[in-house]
Amino acid sequence: MATNKELLAKGVKYLFGALPMMFIGPSLMYNAFMNKHTNWHYLILVIGCAVCITSVFLAFKGIKTMTDALFNDKQ
């Protein structure tokens, strides 16, 4: 079982992983919508949506891990 400090660090790592994706995903989606005349439009749009969904998942997991580390007294 991980200690509270290790769980807190793990949660922060998840949040730092989600942070760049929060900017990359919408940028990819914007690029896809601005370049509808190319053949790569749908592929870039799907990748952008996947990056956004992954960002939300990692942010949720990071916040959940941090709250478990801060408020769980079962150690």
Protein Blocks (a to p, Z undefined) as FASTA:
>chain_A
ZZfklmmmmmmmmmmmmmmmmmmmmmmmmmmmmmmmbmklmmmmmmmmmmmmmmmmmmmm
mmmmmmmmmmmckZZ
